């Protein structure tokens, strides 16, 4: 439940701190005193958006802080899942800076608004006259049935499966479209792949072919020069080898009286061996080189094929062509496997649909089961609230396909008068009738709602007298199981409260300030008397106020 609220620099509020108790609390005050402002500040803690327009003093930040007792509600898993420290007393703080930046904290841990909003739905249900408009929405009407039926866990399972089913359906459609498009490309991919496969591509082939062609193009010149080298080194009369032999003989002739000539002669012999090898290699290479126009043509055509393929596919070398061939093969294999993938996904989709059908059937049965009881309870409550001829009905229809909420659609129908058949609520219910109908539904839901606090914002407007007394009694009964806070103008309702708070405003230093205070017994008497008679308090009003409180 809401234990305390601290508000600084929000709208007409300069500084406000108030504690709340369990049971039934009443908030009253003159029109324009700031009751809605107080509710707006609380809404910030529940994840509502805000901007700098809420700042009373534009140069200072706005701070709203609330403490909640959540010990009976088992929210530990929620906090653990979102990595927030759990405490039985929950502290939520919201700050709005003069620059418009908003920050939110749960137990001093910074959080985003989505998480704050999710937590807020577990803490407080704020019901205003504006919310009466939601009563005509099919989603709200289903929520009422599901809350009464206790379908929360069942719906959660269904929605998990429904999301999976939707994602699988989207995936299947995408795969089918991809397969359809790819099949039209299959012939093209196959042609390109076969062309590359027929080329029998090899790594580093291009470099070898280019070198071979260069040799073939200059075969005669190479052959001639190699023979020339052999001739110069060893075949010519005055060849280098002959001259070196003469040099060796000259060194040896002086060896007896010049020993160093032996080493020099040996070095020449080593050189002669190397030159002999060079001459023989040149002769052999020259003999192996052939002028082969046929081979020259084959190599040139092979290179032309490679260059044409590279140009066609926009790659710079044979490695790029080999990679492209591998990519094309993978695409062809993918296309070939589409049918298998589609068949597998269709099977999984059918299995998931079967599971959804079973869950939806359980949800439908649960909803249909509590329809008579819900209708009976609401009609009974409407009679208590002064609509004796009220006729409330729930029309149920099973849908052909799934929605996020199952395979059901319901519609609340209502008539307040005899011989007038029930119709869609928005077409036949007045504002006062809508308020009482919603109060009946909220009363029905109160035992099922896993919420610590329900706040009513002037939902009892449009009623008076004996009906107001009954409205107060219903809210009082609701407060036995949870904290109920009601903003009201009705003294009959105010007299039912366990606690009574007065919102008032005053002028100070040229500014209008809103504040709230908890009334003691005597102040409550005077406030309820004012609500009965206006500003001029009479003894009769005070007497009536005491009677209402008693």
BELPE-V645940 format. One record per residue. N is the residue number from 1. RES is the residue in three letters. OMEGA is omega in whole degrees, 0 to 359 (999 if undefined). Layout:
n/res/omega
N/RES/OMEGA
N/RES/OMEGA
This chain:
n/res/omega
1/UNK/177
2/UNK/182
3/UNK/184
4/UNK/178
5/UNK/178
6/UNK/184
7/UNK/178
8/UNK/171
9/UNK/178
10/UNK/179
11/UNK/181
12/UNK/183
13/UNK/175
14/UNK/178
15/UNK/183
16/UNK/177
17/UNK/184
18/UNK/177
19/UNK/180
20/UNK/179
21/UNK/177
22/UNK/177
23/UNK/189
24/UNK/179
25/UNK/181
26/UNK/172
27/UNK/178
28/UNK/180
29/UNK/180
30/UNK/175
31/UNK/180
32/UNK/182
33/UNK/177
34/UNK/180
35/UNK/179
36/UNK/177
37/UNK/179
38/UNK/179
39/UNK/178
40/UNK/178
41/UNK/178
42/UNK/181
43/UNK/176
44/UNK/179
45/UNK/182
46/UNK/173
47/UNK/177
48/UNK/178
49/UNK/180
50/UNK/176
51/UNK/186
52/UNK/178
53/UNK/180
54/UNK/183
55/UNK/176
56/UNK/174
57/UNK/190
58/UNK/183
59/UNK/182
60/UNK/179
61/UNK/177
62/UNK/178
63/UNK/173
64/UNK/181
65/UNK/179
66/UNK/174
67/UNK/185
68/UNK/173
69/UNK/182
70/UNK/186
71/UNK/184
72/UNK/196
73/UNK/174
74/UNK/181
75/UNK/184
76/UNK/182
77/UNK/179
78/UNK/181
79/UNK/179
80/UNK/181
81/UNK/182
82/UNK/174
83/UNK/178
84/UNK/178
85/UNK/179
86/UNK/171
87/UNK/177
88/UNK/174
89/UNK/182
90/UNK/177
91/UNK/175
92/UNK/178
93/UNK/178
94/UNK/181
95/UNK/175
96/UNK/183
97/UNK/177
98/UNK/178
99/UNK/178
100/UNK/181
101/UNK/181
102/UNK/175
103/UNK/181
104/UNK/182
105/UNK/172
106/UNK/185
107/UNK/177
108/UNK/175
109/UNK/179
110/UNK/180
111/UNK/175
112/UNK/185
113/UNK/180
114/UNK/179
115/UNK/178
116/UNK/180
117/UNK/179
118/UNK/177
119/UNK/181
120/UNK/179
121/UNK/178
122/UNK/187
123/UNK/190
124/UNK/170
125/UNK/179
126/UNK/180
127/UNK/179
128/UNK/177
129/UNK/180
130/UNK/182
131/UNK/177
132/UNK/181
133/UNK/181
134/UNK/186
135/UNK/179
136/UNK/182
137/UNK/183
138/UNK/181
139/UNK/178
140/UNK/182
141/UNK/175
142/UNK/179
143/UNK/179
144/UNK/181
145/UNK/182
146/UNK/178
147/UNK/179
148/UNK/183
149/UNK/182
150/UNK/185
151/UNK/189
152/UNK/182
153/UNK/180
154/UNK/178
155/UNK/179
156/UNK/177
157/UNK/181
158/UNK/183
159/UNK/174
160/UNK/179
161/UNK/180
162/UNK/178
163/UNK/178
164/UNK/180
165/UNK/180
166/UNK/179
167/UNK/178
168/UNK/178
169/UNK/177
170/UNK/179
171/UNK/179
172/UNK/179
173/UNK/179
174/UNK/180
175/UNK/178
176/UNK/177
177/UNK/180
178/UNK/179
179/UNK/180
180/UNK/180
181/UNK/183
182/UNK/179
183/UNK/177
184/UNK/179
185/UNK/187
186/UNK/181
187/UNK/180
188/UNK/179
189/UNK/182
190/UNK/179
191/UNK/180
192/UNK/181
193/UNK/181
194/UNK/178
195/UNK/179
196/UNK/180
197/UNK/179
198/UNK/180
199/UNK/178
200/UNK/185
201/UNK/178
202/UNK/178
203/UNK/176
204/UNK/180
205/UNK/185
206/UNK/182
207/UNK/180
208/UNK/180
209/UNK/180
210/UNK/178
211/UNK/179
212/UNK/180
213/UNK/179
214/UNK/178
215/UNK/180
216/UNK/180
217/UNK/183
218/UNK/186
219/UNK/182
220/UNK/180
221/UNK/179
222/UNK/183
223/UNK/181
224/UNK/183
225/UNK/178
226/UNK/177
227/UNK/178
228/UNK/178
229/UNK/180
230/UNK/181
231/UNK/182
232/UNK/184
233/UNK/188
234/UNK/188
235/UNK/182
236/UNK/180
237/UNK/178
238/UNK/181
239/UNK/181
240/UNK/182
241/UNK/179
242/UNK/180
243/UNK/180
244/UNK/177
245/UNK/178
246/UNK/179
247/UNK/178
248/UNK/179
249/UNK/180
250/UNK/179
251/UNK/183
252/UNK/181
253/UNK/181
254/UNK/184
255/UNK/183
256/UNK/182
257/UNK/174
258/UNK/186
259/UNK/182
260/UNK/182
261/UNK/179
262/UNK/180
263/UNK/180
264/UNK/179
265/UNK/180
266/UNK/179
267/UNK/179
268/UNK/179
269/UNK/177
270/UNK/180
271/UNK/180
272/UNK/178
273/UNK/180
274/UNK/180
275/UNK/177
276/UNK/179
277/UNK/180
278/UNK/181
279/UNK/179
280/UNK/178
281/UNK/179
282/UNK/180
283/UNK/181
284/UNK/180
285/UNK/179
286/UNK/179
287/UNK/182
288/UNK/180
289/UNK/179
290/UNK/171
291/UNK/188
292/UNK/181
293/UNK/180
294/UNK/178
295/UNK/178
296/UNK/180
297/UNK/180
298/UNK/181
299/UNK/181
300/UNK/180
301/UNK/178
302/UNK/178
303/UNK/177
304/UNK/178
305/UNK/181
306/UNK/180
307/UNK/179
308/UNK/179
309/UNK/179
310/UNK/180
311/UNK/181
312/UNK/186
313/UNK/174
314/UNK/177
315/UNK/188
316/UNK/182
317/UNK/182
318/UNK/177
319/UNK/177
320/UNK/178
321/UNK/179
322/UNK/178
323/UNK/178
324/UNK/179
325/UNK/178
326/UNK/179
327/UNK/179
328/UNK/178
329/UNK/179
330/UNK/178
331/UNK/180
332/UNK/178
333/UNK/178
334/UNK/181
335/UNK/180
336/UNK/182
337/UNK/182
338/UNK/181
339/UNK/178
340/UNK/179
341/UNK/181
342/UNK/180
343/UNK/179
344/UNK/182
345/UNK/177
346/UNK/178
347/UNK/179
348/UNK/180
349/UNK/179
350/UNK/179
351/UNK/179
352/UNK/179
353/UNK/177
354/UNK/178
355/UNK/178
356/UNK/180
357/UNK/180
358/UNK/179
359/UNK/180
360/UNK/179
361/UNK/177
362/UNK/180
363/UNK/179
364/UNK/181
365/UNK/180
366/UNK/179
367/UNK/182
368/UNK/182
369/UNK/184
370/UNK/179
371/UNK/182
372/UNK/181
373/UNK/180
374/UNK/180
375/UNK/182
376/UNK/181
377/UNK/181
378/UNK/179
379/UNK/179
380/UNK/180
381/UNK/180
382/UNK/177
383/UNK/178
384/UNK/183
385/UNK/169
386/UNK/172
387/UNK/189
388/UNK/182
389/UNK/182
390/UNK/176
391/UNK/180
392/UNK/180
393/UNK/174
394/UNK/180
395/UNK/184
396/UNK/178
397/UNK/176
398/UNK/183
399/UNK/179
400/UNK/184
401/UNK/185
402/UNK/164
403/UNK/181
404/UNK/182
405/UNK/180
406/UNK/179
407/UNK/182
408/UNK/169
409/UNK/178
410/UNK/177
411/UNK/177
412/UNK/178
413/UNK/187
414/UNK/170
415/UNK/180
416/UNK/188
417/UNK/177
418/UNK/176
419/UNK/174
420/UNK/183
421/UNK/179
422/UNK/179
423/UNK/177
424/UNK/190
425/UNK/185
426/UNK/183
427/UNK/189
428/UNK/187
429/UNK/174
430/UNK/180
431/UNK/180
432/UNK/179
433/UNK/177
434/UNK/181
435/UNK/182
436/UNK/177
437/UNK/179
438/UNK/178
439/UNK/178
440/UNK/181
441/UNK/179
442/UNK/178
443/UNK/178
444/UNK/184
445/UNK/193
446/UNK/181
447/UNK/183
448/UNK/181
449/UNK/178
450/UNK/183
451/UNK/178
452/UNK/192
453/UNK/170
454/UNK/179
455/UNK/176
456/UNK/180
457/UNK/176
458/UNK/177
459/UNK/180
460/UNK/177
461/UNK/179
462/UNK/177
463/UNK/180
464/UNK/173
465/UNK/185
466/UNK/180
467/UNK/177
468/UNK/177
469/UNK/182
470/UNK/176
471/UNK/179
472/UNK/181
473/UNK/179
474/UNK/179
475/UNK/178
476/UNK/179
477/UNK/179
478/UNK/185
479/UNK/179
480/UNK/182
481/UNK/182
482/UNK/178
483/UNK/177
484/UNK/177
485/UNK/184
486/UNK/172
487/UNK/189
488/UNK/170
489/UNK/186
490/UNK/179
491/UNK/181
492/UNK/178
493/UNK/182
494/UNK/181
495/UNK/183
496/UNK/189
497/UNK/171
498/UNK/177
499/UNK/181
500/UNK/180
501/UNK/180
502/UNK/173
503/UNK/182
504/UNK/177
505/UNK/181
506/UNK/179
507/UNK/179
508/UNK/180
509/UNK/177
510/UNK/181
511/UNK/177
512/UNK/185
513/UNK/173
514/UNK/179
515/UNK/179
516/UNK/178
517/UNK/176
518/UNK/184
519/UNK/171
520/UNK/187
521/UNK/183
522/UNK/178
523/UNK/178
524/UNK/178
525/UNK/182
526/UNK/181
527/UNK/180
528/UNK/176
529/UNK/178
530/UNK/179
531/UNK/180
532/UNK/190
533/UNK/184
534/UNK/185
535/UNK/181
536/UNK/181
537/UNK/178
538/UNK/177
539/UNK/180
540/UNK/180
541/UNK/180
542/UNK/179
543/UNK/178
544/UNK/179
545/UNK/179
546/UNK/180
547/UNK/179
548/UNK/182
549/UNK/180
550/UNK/999
